[in-house]
């Protein structure tokens, strides 16, 4: 895993609660866009996992979810 991805995950873990990270992951997988009222930390985490499949997969697995990336990529 590259150092940037790891540092972004550590930052998200320190700033965002687990329930926030879960919701963001499911929003990305389901294709739900940001509303515009989110904090900078939430917007940053959302953007990173939306644009980086490795970070999405690692973040989801860290929270105990498997095969999230498969579902995300199969949506086409």
WOHU-V111473 format. One record per residue. N is the residue number from 1. RES is the residue in one small letter. PSI is psi in whole degrees, 0 to 359 (NA if undefined). Layout:
BEGIN
n: (N/N)
res: (RES/RES)
psi: (PSI/PSI)
END
This chain:
BEGIN
n: (1/2/3/4/5/6/7/8/9/10/11/12/13/14/15/16/17/18/19/20/21/22/23/24/25/26/27/28/29/30/31/32/33/34/35/36/37/38/39/40/41/42/43/44/45/46/47/48/49/50/51/52/53/54/55/56/57/58/59/60/61/62/63/64/65/66/67/68/69/70/71/72/73/74/75/76)
res: (x/x/x/x/x/x/x/x/x/x/x/x/x/x/x/x/x/x/x/x/x/x/x/x/x/x/x/x/x/x/x/x/x/x/x/x/x/x/x/x/x/x/x/x/x/x/x/x/x/x/x/x/x/x/x/x/x/x/x/x/x/x/x/x/x/x/x/x/x/x/x/x/x/x/x/x)
psi: (138/157/324/314/314/317/325/322/317/317/315/320/326/327/318/138/159/318/325/316/321/313/317/317/314/324/317/312/320/354/23/119/164/148/337/349/3/158/166/322/317/315/319/312/315/310/318/314/336/326/353/103/327/317/321/311/313/316/318/315/324/329/2/13/132/153/19/320/321/314/318/313/333/352/345/NA)
END
